[in-house]
Amino acid sequence: MRERRTAEGARNAHKWYELHPVIDPQLSLRHRFATALAAAFGPDVADTDPVIHRSAHADYQADVAMALARKLKKSPRDVATALLEHLPVDDVVAAAEVSGPGFINITLQSAFLESVVNDMSRDARLGVPVVANPQTVVVDYSSPNVAKEMHVGHLRSTIIGDALVRVLEFQGHNVIRQNHIGDWGTPFGMLIEHMLDEEKLGNASGVRELVELYKAARARFDADTVFAGRARHRVVLLQRGDEKTLTLWRALIDISVEHFTSLYKRLGVSLKPEDVRGESAYNDALPGVVADLQAAGCARESEGAICVFPDGFAGREGEPVPLIVRKQDGGYGYATTDLAAVRYRVGALGACRIITVVGSPQSQHLAMVAAVCRLAGWASQEVKLEHVAFGSILGQDKKMYKTRSGESVSLASLCEEAIERAYKVVVQKSPDLPVAEQTQIAEQVGIGAIKYADLSNDRIKDYVFDWDRMLAFEGNTAPYLMYAHARIRSILRKADMASGQEALLPMTLQAPEERALALQLLALSSVVDKTADSLQPHRVCLFLHELASTFTGFYEKCPVLKSEGATRESRLALCGLTARALAQGLALLGIGAPQQM
């Protein structure tokens, strides 16, 4: 037998909304549950997460009783029943009931739901508020190496980082991009010396030539002791600021940044040349970093090197693991540069949150860097230091994705192949479109497919790179979402709706499919918040796929163009809001939304 409380209708939903401008109904429900929890079990449990989510049996389901049962030493169903006695049935909640072992099913008042979805439609930001307290957030991502062509190994950091930047900026934060490129060290002495020899022979160098030059320089360095000596001396000249060496070094950087920038533009990535701040930017600060660590008693000498031994890091035998900040030969490595970068980002940039997007193997290194920065007082506990780790891209053989010859796949060739494959799909799907439009759509589809296939996976996991799956027009793919958006735009064009006109039409939710679509649309705000908090872009992808799927169910059951009067206007408004939400969600991922396909 189920306990049940209901209320008939609601006349004050719109008035309630004017007093409490909440777009996402879940926020209103959380407030009500907090009040009910305090009334039923005391203020100590008022902050318990009510665990509210969409349900197939009602509008929402709350699982809080399951979590509280052990703490309160009661059965989940008894907890839910007691809680329900204090949960108001009002102009927001139409019905609440205990179900199963202790779930609480909640149905909203139709008038309230219609009110908030209409307000969402009229809002340029689709109900996603700007944060009340914007922060300065530094996001370190992409980070390719100078004089090397970008390859598939750079893809995940680049597009995951860019999606997070877009989400945080949409929230209203001051986001500072940092492209921490590898532009310093021994390889540059080797490469510059080899370039000088090549220039004597009249050979100029672009990015692709630099890749071959690097391989040739490395081979000479390993085999020719005379050349190796010259290369080491060239590093010394570089470190001393020799103008001729610096000029060649800057030329290497300029050529490489030009290459990076062209690829970012092709990928729809927002990084610009002014976002580049490479390892070399911290060179002058490195001696001071070590000196300050020693003065603070954080660093000590160990086997000729200067090291910090932060608590909580041990080797296989339980021995403390050092973070080496100055090598035995007096040189500095990545650890010192990373420490200097954190100190600069907190001190000079005023970062409240630093997000580093780099692969999972760097987890311990970054954790140790963070621990040392806390120990030295360069980053207080109020400053978030977060590592956005991710897995690898695998081929069909479940090994690292490479060319048939075993080399890394260049990003440039990956983009070209994606667009070529997408063009064939677009021509087959829309043969009557002009060639120029087919070409433009193919670029959006191809690049979008690559990005979405990556972002739609939980970033911490490996995934298999599969052209057929990522370019499919069904399933959780970019083409499926793009086609859903284009189809809705086609509906609006057939209805002779001027751009944005549908946003002014009132929505009424009569059919279950209309209600389901409205509830899914209203989840956008919480999805943005959860993505920004968790730094997991796949949450946006899941929302978009569920939205497109829910729209399909609505469109199949609820005629739009064949309906009449207020029903037609309402359904056109729902269509328009869905298209805007799809486009906005894709934009947060850095993916375009074609008007037609």
DRENLODREN-498995 format. One line per field, with one value per residue (C-alpha): residue in three letters; x, y, z. Coordinates in pm, 1 decimal. Layout:
BEGIN
residu = [ALA,...]
X = [X,...]
Y = [Y,...]
Z = [Z,...]
This chain:
BEGIN
residu = [MET,ARG,GLU,ARG,ARG,THR,ALA,GLU,GLY,ALA,ARG,ASN,ALA,HIS,LYS,TRP,TYR,GLU,LEU,HIS,PRO,VAL,ILE,ASP,PRO,GLN,LEU,SER,LEU,ARG,HIS,ARG,PHE,ALA,THR,ALA,LEU,ALA,ALA,ALA,PHE,GLY,PRO,ASP,VAL,ALA,ASP,THR,ASP,PRO,VAL,ILE,HIS,ARG,SER,ALA,HIS,ALA,ASP,TYR,GLN,ALA,ASP,VAL,ALA,MET,ALA,LEU,ALA,ARG,LYS,LEU,LYS,LYS,SER,PRO,ARG,ASP,VAL,ALA,THR,ALA,LEU,LEU,GLU,HIS,LEU,PRO,VAL,ASP,ASP,VAL,VAL,ALA,ALA,ALA,GLU,VAL,SER,GLY,PRO,GLY,PHE,ILE,ASN,ILE,THR,LEU,GLN,SER,ALA,PHE,LEU,GLU,SER,VAL,VAL,ASN,ASP,MET,SER,ARG,ASP,ALA,ARG,LEU,GLY,VAL,PRO,VAL,VAL,ALA,ASN,PRO,GLN,THR,VAL,VAL,VAL,ASP,TYR,SER,SER,PRO,ASN,VAL,ALA,LYS,GLU,MET,HIS,VAL,GLY,HIS,LEU,ARG,SER,THR,ILE,ILE,GLY,ASP,ALA,LEU,VAL,ARG,VAL,LEU,GLU,PHE,GLN,GLY,HIS,ASN,VAL,ILE,ARG,GLN,ASN,HIS,ILE,GLY,ASP,TRP,GLY,THR,PRO,PHE,GLY,MET,LEU,ILE,GLU,HIS,MET,LEU,ASP,GLU,GLU,LYS,LEU,GLY,ASN,ALA,SER,GLY,VAL,ARG,GLU,LEU,VAL,GLU,LEU,TYR,LYS,ALA,ALA,ARG,ALA,ARG,PHE,ASP,ALA,ASP,THR,VAL,PHE,ALA,GLY,ARG,ALA,ARG,HIS,ARG,VAL,VAL,LEU,LEU,GLN,ARG,GLY,ASP,GLU,LYS,THR,LEU,THR,LEU,TRP,ARG,ALA,LEU,ILE,ASP,ILE,SER,VAL,GLU,HIS,PHE,THR,SER,LEU,TYR,LYS,ARG,LEU,GLY,VAL,SER,LEU,LYS,PRO,GLU,ASP,VAL,ARG,GLY,GLU,SER,ALA,TYR,ASN,ASP,ALA,LEU,PRO,GLY,VAL,VAL,ALA,ASP,LEU,GLN,ALA,ALA,GLY,CYS,ALA,ARG,GLU,SER,GLU,GLY,ALA,ILE,CYS,VAL,PHE,PRO,ASP,GLY,PHE,ALA,GLY,ARG,GLU,GLY,GLU,PRO,VAL,PRO,LEU,ILE,VAL,ARG,LYS,GLN,ASP,GLY,GLY,TYR,GLY,TYR,ALA,THR,THR,ASP,LEU,ALA,ALA,VAL,ARG,TYR,ARG,VAL,GLY,ALA,LEU,GLY,ALA,CYS,ARG,ILE,ILE,THR,VAL,VAL,GLY,SER,PRO,GLN,SER,GLN,HIS,LEU,ALA,MET,VAL,ALA,ALA,VAL,CYS,ARG,LEU,ALA,GLY,TRP,ALA,SER,GLN,GLU,VAL,LYS,LEU,GLU,HIS,VAL,ALA,PHE,GLY,SER,ILE,LEU,GLY,GLN,ASP,LYS,LYS,MET,TYR,LYS,THR,ARG,SER,GLY,GLU,SER,VAL,SER,LEU,ALA,SER,LEU,CYS,GLU,GLU,ALA,ILE,GLU,ARG,ALA,TYR,LYS,VAL,VAL,VAL,GLN,LYS,SER,PRO,ASP,LEU,PRO,VAL,ALA,GLU,GLN,THR,GLN,ILE,ALA,GLU,GLN,VAL,GLY,ILE,GLY,ALA,ILE,LYS,TYR,ALA,ASP,LEU,SER,ASN,ASP,ARG,ILE,LYS,ASP,TYR,VAL,PHE,ASP,TRP,ASP,ARG,MET,LEU,ALA,PHE,GLU,GLY,ASN,THR,ALA,PRO,TYR,LEU,MET,TYR,ALA,HIS,ALA,ARG,ILE,ARG,SER,ILE,LEU,ARG,LYS,ALA,ASP,MET,ALA,SER,GLY,GLN,GLU,ALA,LEU,LEU,PRO,MET,THR,LEU,GLN,ALA,PRO,GLU,GLU,ARG,ALA,LEU,ALA,LEU,GLN,LEU,LEU,ALA,LEU,SER,SER,VAL,VAL,ASP,LYS,THR,ALA,ASP,SER,LEU,GLN,PRO,HIS,ARG,VAL,CYS,LEU,PHE,LEU,HIS,GLU,LEU,ALA,SER,THR,PHE,THR,GLY,PHE,TYR,GLU,LYS,CYS,PRO,VAL,LEU,LYS,SER,GLU,GLY,ALA,THR,ARG,GLU,SER,ARG,LEU,ALA,LEU,CYS,GLY,LEU,THR,ALA,ARG,ALA,LEU,ALA,GLN,GLY,LEU,ALA,LEU,LEU,GLY,ILE,GLY,ALA,PRO,GLN,GLN,MET]
X = [0.0,132.5,107.6,-9.5,-80.3,-220.2,-348.8,-587.3,-460.1,-265.1,-362.0,-58.3,227.9,315.0,300.3,526.8,776.5,789.4,882.0,1125.6,1283.4,1409.8,1430.3,1536.1,1252.5,1506.4,1639.1,1291.2,1248.6,1582.9,1476.6,1150.6,1331.4,1576.4,1283.1,1109.7,1425.4,1480.2,1116.8,1111.3,1455.2,1616.4,1850.8,2152.9,2022.9,1877.2,2179.0,2155.8,2147.8,1792.2,1932.2,1664.5,1661.7,1424.6,1202.7,1005.2,727.0,682.1,843.8,1120.2,1234.2,1414.3,1632.3,1727.3,1548.7,1777.4,2084.2,1944.1,1800.6,2117.7,2205.1,1855.3,1833.4,1499.4,1380.5,1403.8,1027.6,964.6,1208.6,1034.9,690.3,796.9,962.1,654.6,445.7,649.3,684.7,429.0,187.8,144.4,165.8,485.8,433.2,111.3,165.9,422.0,416.4,634.8,714.4,895.7,1150.8,1154.8,1170.9,971.1,802.7,715.3,482.9,492.0,195.0,129.7,86.0,423.8,597.9,444.8,548.2,916.3,950.1,793.5,1039.2,1322.6,1205.5,1204.9,1549.7,1849.6,2059.6,1796.6,1762.8,2131.2,2218.1,2548.2,2731.8,2687.7,3060.5,3273.2,3620.6,3946.0,4005.7,4327.1,4293.0,4617.9,4551.1,4675.6,5048.6,5216.9,5593.0,5772.1,5925.9,5697.2,5377.5,5063.7,4933.7,4640.8,4807.0,4730.5,4363.9,4212.8,4385.7,4300.0,3928.8,3850.5,4023.5,3844.8,3503.1,3567.6,3680.5,3355.4,3139.0,3315.3,3300.7,2930.5,2882.7,3044.5,3388.6,3702.4,3881.7,4248.6,4376.5,4735.2,4899.1,5205.5,5407.6,5738.6,5982.6,6303.4,6576.9,6849.4,6653.8,6666.5,7043.1,7048.1,6783.8,6924.0,7271.3,7132.0,6924.0,7236.1,7400.5,7091.2,7071.4,7427.9,7297.6,7005.5,6730.2,6444.3,6211.1,5835.7,5656.1,5670.2,6034.2,6100.6,5967.0,6214.0,6489.2,6424.4,6459.3,6777.4,6917.9,6844.2,7016.3,7325.3,7326.5,7325.3,7585.2,7822.2,8011.0,8141.7,7789.6,7664.9,7931.0,7829.4,7461.7,7536.3,7732.6,7438.3,7214.9,7457.7,7441.9,7062.9,7057.9,7301.3,7083.2,7308.8,7119.3,7184.0,7073.7,6768.3,6669.5,6668.9,6488.2,6215.7,6181.2,6119.8,5849.6,5686.3,5668.8,5528.4,5272.2,5152.6,5102.0,4921.3,4697.3,4588.6,4494.5,4306.2,4106.2,4024.1,3922.0,3709.6,3934.0,3947.8,4321.8,4505.3,4877.3,4845.1,4745.5,5086.9,5303.9,5567.9,5823.3,6075.7,5857.9,5955.7,6332.5,6428.9,6206.5,6350.0,6649.4,6416.3,6170.1,6443.4,6589.5,6249.2,6179.6,6514.5,6461.3,6119.2,6270.9,6071.2,6363.1,6686.0,6985.9,6961.7,7232.5,7354.1,7008.5,6771.0,6444.3,6116.0,5962.4,5591.3,5392.9,5176.0,5395.5,5585.3,5753.3,5697.4,5913.4,5750.4,6038.5,5951.7,5930.8,6115.0,6008.6,6342.4,6355.3,6724.0,6919.3,7264.0,7414.7,7242.3,6975.2,6599.8,6329.2,5953.9,5879.0,6046.9,5881.0,5540.7,5594.0,5688.2,5378.4,5145.8,5311.2,5273.1,4909.6,4811.9,5031.2,5029.6,4702.8,4501.9,4373.7,4118.7,4110.2,4380.6,4275.8,4546.2,4423.9,4679.2,4682.3,4636.7,5006.9,5084.1,4854.7,5122.3,5350.7,5075.1,4958.6,5313.2,5342.0,5014.4,5133.2,5458.1,5273.3,5051.8,5356.5,5538.5,5233.2,5209.3,4856.0,4624.8,4354.9,4104.8,4277.2,4161.2,4438.9,4265.6,4401.2,4166.3,4302.1,4200.9,4259.9,4400.3,4262.6,4280.1,4261.9,4035.1,4302.1,4260.6,4616.6,4728.2,4579.1,4854.2,4904.5,4959.3,5330.5,5317.7,5360.8,5139.7,4850.6,4896.3,4604.0,4614.3,4565.4,4297.5,4097.9,4134.1,4013.5,3720.0,3600.9,3645.1,3444.6,3179.3,3144.1,3049.2,2788.9,2645.6,2620.8,2439.7,2207.5,2139.8,2219.6,2016.7,2211.8,2457.2,2815.5,2933.1,2678.8,2764.3,3130.2,3057.8,2831.2,3087.1,3348.5,3111.9,3005.3,3354.2,3523.6,3219.4,3214.3,3576.1,3522.6,3191.2,3317.2,3587.8,3382.5,3085.5,3300.4,3384.2,3720.7,3905.3,3842.8,4014.9,3798.7,3823.3,3848.1,3579.6,3500.0,3176.7,3033.7,3129.2,2986.7,2661.7,2331.0,2192.2,2311.6,2498.7,2689.9,2739.4,2569.1,2257.6,2237.6,2316.5,2047.3,1795.8,1875.4,1854.4,1523.9,1372.7,1495.9,1329.0,999.9,1019.4,1097.9,796.8,585.3,710.8,845.3,1085.1,1407.0,1330.9,959.0,870.0,1026.6,739.5,467.7,308.8,354.9,92.9,178.3,-110.3,42.4,282.8,545.7,522.5,569.7,866.8,1033.1,981.9,1134.4,1436.8,1486.4,1475.0,1769.7,2012.7,2100.5,2186.8,2386.2,2602.4,2660.3,2745.3,2982.4,3165.8,3193.0,3292.8,3490.5,3325.5,3208.3,3030.6,2749.3,2662.8,2672.9,2439.0,2195.3,2200.8,2144.4,1855.3,1710.2,1726.0,1578.6,1299.1,1224.5,1193.9,932.9,747.7,755.9,627.5,329.5,251.2,187.1,333.0,260.7,-70.5,-198.7,-395.1,-441.7,-287.5,-170.6,26.3,183.9,275.9,441.1,630.1,757.4,871.1,1047.4,1223.8,1336.7,1468.7,1668.7,1819.6,1911.3,2073.5,2272.2,2378.2,2483.5,2687.5,2844.9,2960.0,3147.8,3291.9,3074.5,2864.4,2493.0,2407.2,2077.6,2009.8,2152.1]
Y = [0.0,344.0,656.8,943.5,1315.5,1520.7,1871.1,1978.6,2244.9,2556.9,2916.5,3087.8,2917.5,3221.6,3450.3,3207.6,3216.6,3596.3,3585.9,3294.6,3312.6,2955.3,2800.4,2449.5,2292.9,2072.3,2375.8,2448.2,2083.3,2077.5,2378.7,2206.5,1885.2,2077.5,2229.1,1891.2,1713.3,1967.7,1943.2,1562.7,1475.1,1793.2,2059.8,1827.2,1647.6,1950.4,1972.3,1607.2,1577.0,1472.5,1293.9,1422.0,1297.0,1235.6,930.5,707.5,688.0,1060.8,1392.1,1341.1,1087.5,1157.3,884.8,1065.0,811.7,535.7,737.9,845.9,511.8,373.8,701.8,731.4,357.3,329.3,152.6,362.7,342.3,470.9,757.6,844.0,831.0,1060.1,1297.2,1311.9,1436.5,1758.4,1797.0,2056.5,1989.6,2338.8,2550.6,2368.1,2008.7,1851.6,1506.1,1314.8,946.6,680.2,398.9,68.4,35.9,409.8,617.0,939.9,1015.2,1378.7,1530.6,1905.0,2132.8,2180.9,2556.5,2583.3,2370.3,2575.3,2895.6,2803.7,2659.1,2974.9,3186.3,2970.4,3028.2,3405.9,3408.0,3467.2,3239.8,2963.7,2980.9,2936.1,3210.5,3394.8,3291.6,3528.4,3528.4,3497.6,3355.7,3386.6,3039.0,2938.1,2642.3,2483.1,2268.9,2145.6,2205.5,2073.2,2084.3,2334.1,2192.3,1889.4,1838.0,1806.1,1451.2,1250.2,1240.5,1612.7,1577.2,1494.2,1767.2,2023.2,1956.8,1858.7,2173.2,2390.9,2249.4,2322.1,2675.8,2735.5,2600.7,2810.5,3124.2,3066.4,3061.5,3404.2,3322.9,3508.6,3226.2,3261.1,3010.9,2892.0,2694.3,2565.2,2462.1,2277.3,2539.1,2494.2,2246.1,2033.1,1942.5,2305.4,2320.0,2007.1,2135.0,2488.7,2357.6,2123.5,2406.8,2619.8,2340.7,2304.4,2679.2,2671.2,2422.3,2653.8,2444.5,2641.9,2481.9,2471.1,2260.4,1935.9,2001.6,2069.4,1726.2,1564.7,1799.3,1699.5,1330.1,1399.7,1616.6,1347.4,1084.4,1305.8,1387.7,1018.0,914.8,1213.1,1318.8,1635.7,1744.6,1652.2,1877.5,2165.2,2110.0,2122.1,2440.9,2584.7,2515.1,2715.3,3000.4,2985.5,2998.4,3291.0,3488.2,3478.9,3695.9,3482.9,3167.0,3341.9,3465.6,3111.0,2984.8,3249.3,3152.3,2791.5,2906.6,3135.2,2858.4,2613.1,2852.3,2929.4,2555.7,2517.9,2815.6,2690.1,2355.3,2517.2,2719.0,2406.0,2220.5,2508.6,2549.1,2892.8,2902.4,3200.2,3285.4,3524.9,3229.2,3068.3,3077.8,2813.5,2661.0,2929.1,3199.9,3069.3,3032.6,3342.9,3242.4,2892.4,2980.1,3183.7,2895.1,2667.6,2934.3,3010.8,2641.8,2605.9,2920.7,2793.6,2461.6,2269.7,2154.0,1978.1,1822.2,1454.0,1272.9,1599.6,1721.1,1960.9,1783.7,1827.2,1523.8,1607.1,1388.9,1113.9,1001.2,675.0,422.4,49.0,-15.0,265.3,506.0,877.1,993.8,1316.6,1602.0,1707.2,2085.3,2113.6,1834.7,1713.5,1909.8,2230.4,2216.9,2236.9,1999.1,2000.5,1998.5,2333.8,2487.0,2359.5,2504.1,2839.0,2824.5,2770.8,3053.8,3285.6,3189.6,3248.6,3552.3,3740.3,3621.6,3599.0,3248.7,3105.6,2780.3,2620.4,2337.9,2133.5,1911.4,1637.7,1256.4,1020.7,918.7,1268.1,1224.7,1167.3,1437.3,1700.5,1586.9,1633.2,1975.7,2076.3,1944.2,2140.0,2459.1,2417.8,2345.1,2655.7,2875.9,2962.0,2824.1,2843.0,2585.3,2831.1,2795.2,2484.6,2294.1,2039.5,1778.0,1688.3,1345.6,1143.0,805.7,712.3,692.7,334.2,179.3,-107.8,-345.1,-184.7,-53.9,309.1,467.1,493.4,480.0,145.2,215.9,253.2,632.5,879.0,1010.7,1383.0,1606.9,1776.0,1446.0,1339.2,1655.3,1609.7,1251.2,1344.6,1611.7,1384.0,1107.0,1350.8,1499.5,1160.4,1116.5,1466.3,1425.3,1096.0,1246.7,1578.7,1539.3,1845.9,2099.9,2327.2,2202.0,2501.3,2421.5,2051.6,2141.7,2374.1,2121.6,1844.1,2046.6,2099.7,1735.8,1591.7,1804.1,1786.7,1407.5,1379.2,1613.7,1468.2,1108.7,1208.6,1432.9,1195.1,937.9,959.6,1133.7,909.5,605.0,492.9,482.6,321.5,554.7,432.4,635.8,451.2,499.8,865.8,962.7,769.5,957.6,748.2,690.6,928.6,1108.7,1463.4,1394.6,1269.8,1588.7,1811.9,1645.0,1686.0,2056.9,2094.8,1906.4,2142.5,2444.1,2296.7,2266.0,2632.2,2741.5,2549.0,2726.1,3061.8,3150.8,3444.8,3386.9,3394.8,3450.4,3115.0,3220.5,3465.5,3203.2,3066.5,2698.8,2473.1,2116.0,1886.0,1558.0,1347.0,1385.4,1765.2,1746.6,1510.8,1744.2,2046.1,1862.3,1762.4,2118.7,2252.9,2031.7,2247.9,2480.8,2200.8,2020.2,2328.9,2359.3,1991.2,1998.8,2300.7,2138.8,1790.3,1898.1,1615.4,1731.0,1401.9,1530.2,1788.8,1517.3,1294.2,1584.2,1661.8,1302.2,1264.4,1593.8,1487.4,1147.6,1305.2,1544.6,1250.1,1093.8,1426.2,1478.1,1127.3,1160.9,1533.3,1671.7,2019.7,2162.1,1976.0,2099.4,2422.9,2732.1,2751.2,2389.2,2460.1,2771.4,2589.9,2302.9,2541.5,2717.0,2382.8,2306.5,2642.5,2608.7,2259.2,2382.7,2663.0,2424.9,2183.5,2464.3,2605.9,2266.5,2194.0,2540.9,2459.0,2166.8,2381.6,2212.3,2384.8,2331.3,2343.6,2508.3,2237.0,1899.1]
Z = [0.0,-89.4,126.8,-92.7,-65.7,-351.6,-426.2,-697.3,-936.8,-850.1,-910.5,-768.1,-953.3,-1162.3,-860.1,-672.8,-957.2,-958.3,-589.9,-630.3,-977.4,-998.7,-1344.0,-1239.3,-1034.3,-859.2,-671.8,-538.7,-439.3,-258.8,-54.0,39.7,135.1,354.6,543.7,568.5,686.1,963.2,1073.0,1067.9,1206.6,1337.7,1196.3,1194.2,885.4,705.9,472.5,362.6,-15.1,-106.3,-415.4,-654.1,-1011.5,-1297.1,-1270.4,-1504.4,-1243.1,-1171.8,-1255.2,-998.5,-742.7,-413.9,-263.6,58.7,281.9,158.8,262.4,601.9,713.8,870.6,1040.7,1190.8,1263.9,1088.6,776.1,456.3,413.8,767.1,705.5,377.8,539.4,824.4,581.9,362.8,657.2,646.5,270.0,158.3,-123.9,-261.5,-574.0,-674.6,-561.1,-687.4,-539.6,-336.6,-250.0,-97.9,-335.1,-306.0,-25.3,47.6,-269.3,-279.0,-612.5,-679.9,-938.7,-1004.8,-1049.7,-1421.6,-1378.2,-1205.0,-1468.2,-1750.8,-1576.7,-1544.3,-1894.2,-2040.4,-1843.5,-1970.7,-2326.8,-2280.4,-2119.8,-2349.3,-2125.2,-2119.1,-1743.7,-1667.1,-1416.0,-1400.9,-1084.1,-791.8,-707.4,-1022.7,-970.7,-1159.6,-1298.8,-1477.5,-1712.9,-1835.7,-2142.6,-2482.5,-2409.8,-2726.8,-2784.4,-3003.7,-3322.1,-3314.4,-3509.9,-3296.9,-3297.6,-3162.9,-2821.6,-2785.6,-2878.8,-2540.6,-2339.9,-2607.9,-2649.1,-2288.4,-2166.3,-2419.2,-2327.0,-1959.3,-2043.1,-2232.6,-1950.5,-1687.1,-1900.7,-1965.9,-1589.5,-1572.6,-1434.1,-1541.6,-1721.1,-1812.5,-2068.0,-2032.4,-2311.1,-2126.6,-2432.4,-2416.9,-2546.5,-2346.2,-2265.8,-2424.9,-2742.2,-2851.7,-2846.3,-3057.1,-3298.1,-3335.7,-3408.2,-3672.7,-3821.1,-3856.0,-4051.7,-4271.6,-4335.0,-4464.2,-4719.1,-4807.6,-4645.4,-4482.0,-4227.4,-4179.3,-3921.1,-4116.9,-4201.1,-3832.5,-3744.2,-3981.1,-3865.2,-3506.3,-3592.5,-3786.5,-3507.8,-3249.3,-3464.1,-3502.3,-3130.2,-3040.1,-3297.1,-3336.3,-3024.1,-3190.4,-3285.8,-2937.0,-2785.3,-3011.5,-2920.4,-2547.2,-2595.5,-2788.1,-2484.7,-2271.2,-2522.6,-2514.1,-2134.6,-2133.3,-2373.5,-2680.8,-2929.9,-3238.8,-3058.6,-2913.6,-3259.3,-3394.4,-3085.2,-3128.1,-3494.2,-3388.2,-3150.2,-3407.8,-3668.4,-3413.9,-3266.7,-3618.2,-3667.7,-3333.9,-3403.7,-3745.3,-3593.2,-3305.9,-3556.3,-3753.7,-3438.6,-3314.2,-3010.1,-2849.1,-2771.1,-2923.1,-2955.6,-2660.6,-2440.9,-2489.6,-2180.5,-2218.5,-1986.5,-2080.4,-1921.7,-1578.1,-1628.8,-1435.2,-1143.7,-1091.5,-868.3,-647.4,-620.6,-486.7,-258.9,-109.0,-48.1,128.7,335.0,444.5,552.5,291.3,74.6,160.7,-8.4,-98.5,-293.6,-442.0,-550.2,-374.0,-293.4,-113.1,57.1,98.0,337.6,196.4,-93.9,-57.3,-286.1,-305.6,-0.9,195.7,139.1,100.1,-262.2,-342.5,-567.4,-716.9,-751.7,-847.4,-1009.5,-910.5,-1200.6,-1088.5,-1358.0,-1315.8,-1435.0,-1490.8,-1118.2,-1056.1,-1360.2,-1248.0,-899.8,-1051.9,-1272.7,-975.7,-782.9,-1083.8,-1142.3,-780.9,-717.0,-1048.3,-1204.8,-883.8,-952.9,-710.8,-904.7,-1119.5,-1350.5,-1523.9,-1807.0,-1862.3,-1882.4,-1587.6,-1568.1,-1433.7,-1132.8,-868.8,-1008.1,-999.2,-656.0,-525.5,-688.7,-522.7,-185.0,-206.8,-304.9,2.7,218.4,92.9,136.1,-234.6,-258.7,41.2,105.1,-45.8,-385.0,-569.4,-747.7,-969.4,-1206.0,-1491.0,-1574.6,-1878.4,-2038.9,-2379.0,-2731.1,-2855.4,-3199.7,-3299.7,-3164.7,-2817.6,-2836.0,-2858.4,-3170.5,-3434.3,-3809.0,-3981.0,-3976.9,-3600.0,-3585.0,-3400.2,-3609.4,-3676.5,-3579.6,-3918.2,-4102.5,-3852.8,-3924.1,-4299.4,-4285.3,-4061.4,-4305.0,-4607.7,-4443.9,-4324.7,-4673.1,-4815.1,-4540.4,-4591.2,-4970.3,-4920.9,-4658.0,-4837.4,-5208.7,-5308.6,-5104.4,-5290.6,-5286.7,-5082.7,-4809.1,-4818.1,-4772.5,-4480.6,-4309.1,-4364.9,-4178.8,-3884.8,-3881.6,-3921.4,-3657.1,-3429.6,-3456.6,-3340.7,-3048.0,-2936.5,-2953.6,-2708.0,-2480.0,-2454.6,-2275.3,-1907.6,-1949.5,-1704.3,-1923.7,-2243.2,-2554.9,-2897.4,-3195.4,-3436.6,-3749.2,-3826.6,-3479.3,-3439.0,-3783.0,-3738.5,-3744.6,-3462.1,-3108.5,-2881.3,-3157.3,-3282.4,-3618.7,-3436.6,-3230.3,-3527.2,-3733.6,-3449.6,-3437.0,-3816.1,-3825.1,-3568.7,-3763.0,-4071.1,-3879.8,-3777.6,-4133.1,-4262.6,-4001.1,-4135.0,-3793.7,-3791.0,-3597.3,-3224.0,-3276.4,-3123.1,-2791.9,-2741.8,-2784.5,-2463.0,-2385.1,-2231.8,-2144.4,-2227.1,-2344.0,-2132.5,-2407.1,-2382.7,-2008.8,-2044.0,-2293.9,-2066.4,-1769.5,-1975.1,-2099.4,-1745.2,-1648.2,-1848.2,-1560.6,-1317.6,-1588.6,-1641.1,-1265.4,-1223.4,-1519.8,-1380.5,-1037.2,-1149.9,-1460.1,-1655.0,-2001.0,-2067.8,-1844.3,-2111.4,-2377.7,-2177.8,-2133.7,-2507.1,-2610.9,-2366.5,-2490.7,-2855.8,-2772.1,-2566.1,-2851.2,-3090.4,-2860.7,-2843.4,-3221.3,-3291.8,-3055.0,-3077.8,-3429.8,-3463.6,-3808.0,-3837.7,-3502.7,-3474.1,-3262.9,-2916.8,-2934.8,-3252.9,-3103.1,-2785.3,-2970.6,-3198.4,-2886.5,-2741.8,-3070.9,-3071.2,-2710.4,-2779.6,-3079.2,-2873.0,-2591.4,-2836.0,-2999.0,-2662.7,-2530.9,-2842.9,-2819.6,-2464.8,-2618.6,-2896.9,-3161.1,-3426.5,-3490.1,-3863.9,-3958.1,-4214.0,-4309.9]
